[in-house]
Amino acid sequence: MKGLLRIYYLKEGKEITDGFAAENESLTSVKSFMTNMPDQCYLQAIEDSELCALTSSDLMYMFDSFPEMERYGRITMSIYYVKLSERLESYQFTSAKEKYDHFCNTYRSILGRLPLGMVASYLGISQETLSRIRGRS
């Protein structure tokens, strides 16, 4: 993949950002992938992008046919669940500033390419709160 993507949901007409992916990263609805059912998420190219798409059946074929691809899939899912665990822990135990600081460290390479509204949505804080935090830094 080349470019910058995000995954988001709509709740009461408001976009809730759930993740980002940049060059050489993948992005999918894990729920949709695991259940092979449509999900309520949307994928959006934030920048002009070149994408490679795989169907679930193509990916399963690659997992079955190439042991290194199955290993790649296990590693990818492990990374996803570690990030999800960190994010849940952050929601429960950290301040808005700590959430933003962690985001800056995690997404340092793409931070300047992301609209602040999407960052605030991802962090679960208002854009005004994010602006105040950034103003103090």
N, C-alpha and C positions, 0 to 999 in steps of 0.2 A: 504494500500500500504506500502511496505517496500522498501527502496532504494531512489534514487535520479533521477528525471526526468527533462527534459526540453521540451518546445514546441518551434519550430522554423520554419522559412520560408526560401525559397531560392529566392534570388534576384540577377540576373546576375551571377549565379554560387556561390554566397556568402551566407553563413548561417547567418540569422538574428534571434537572440534569442529573444523570446517574453515572456518567463516566466519559472519559476522553481517550482517544487513541491517536497517535502520531505515526510518522514514518516507520515502516517495518513492524507495526503492531497490529493486532487484530481486535475486532470489536464485534460483539454479538450479544443477543439476549441469551443468557445462559439457561434461563427457564425454558425458552422456546427450543433451544438446542437439546436440552435434556428430555423434554416431553414430546418433542417433534410436533408441537402445536403452536399456532400463532400466539404472539404475546401482544400486550398493549404498549409496547415501546416503539420508539421511532429512532432511526439512525439518520443523522444529518451531517453532510459535509460542511464544515465551517470555512474551509478554503477549497479552491479547486483541487481535486484529488483524482488519483488513478487508483482504482480498486480492483481487487481480485475476489470473486465470489465463489463459494463452494456450496453445493447442496449438502444436506445432511447425509444422503446416501453416498455421495462421492467421498465425503470425509470418512464415513464408516468403512467404505471400500479401502481407503488408504490405511486406516487403522488395522484392518484385517490383513492387508497384503504386505505392509511394511512395518516391521517391529519398531523402527526408529520413529515412525509417525505416531504409533500408539504411545510410545514414551513421551514424545512431544506433547501429545494430548494430555497425558497425566500430569506433566510438569506445568502446562498451561493452566489446567484446572486447579492445581495446588496453589499456584501464584494468585489466581483469582480469589480463592477462598482465604488466603492470608490477607490480601488487600481488603476483602469484605469484612473480615474479622477486625482488622485495624480500624476500618471506617466505623463499624458499630461501636467499638470501644471508644473511639473519638467522640461520637454522638453522646455517649453516656457520661464520659468522664472529663471532657476538656472544654475549655472556654472557647468563645468564637475566635479570639486571637490565636490560641494554640492550634485550633483547627486550620486557620489560615497559614500559620507558620509551617505546619506539617504539609499542607498543600503545596506551598512554595518550594519546600525541599523535595517533595515527591515529583512535582511537575515543573521543576525549574527550567527545563529545556523548552517548554511550550508556553509558559506562563504569559509572556508578552504577546502571544498570538491569540489569547482567549479573551472574549468579551467579559467584562467584569460581572455582568448580570448572570452569565452562565456559571462563573466561579462561585458567586454568592449562592445560586440555586444548588449547586453541587454540595456546598458546605452546609446548607440548611439555614442560612442567615439572610437577612435582607441586604439589598444592595447598599442601603444607607449605612448599615452596620459595617459592611465591608469597607466602604469609603472612609468611615471614621478610623477603622483599624489601620488602613493603609496610610492615612494622614498622620498617624502617630508614629509610624515606622521611620 
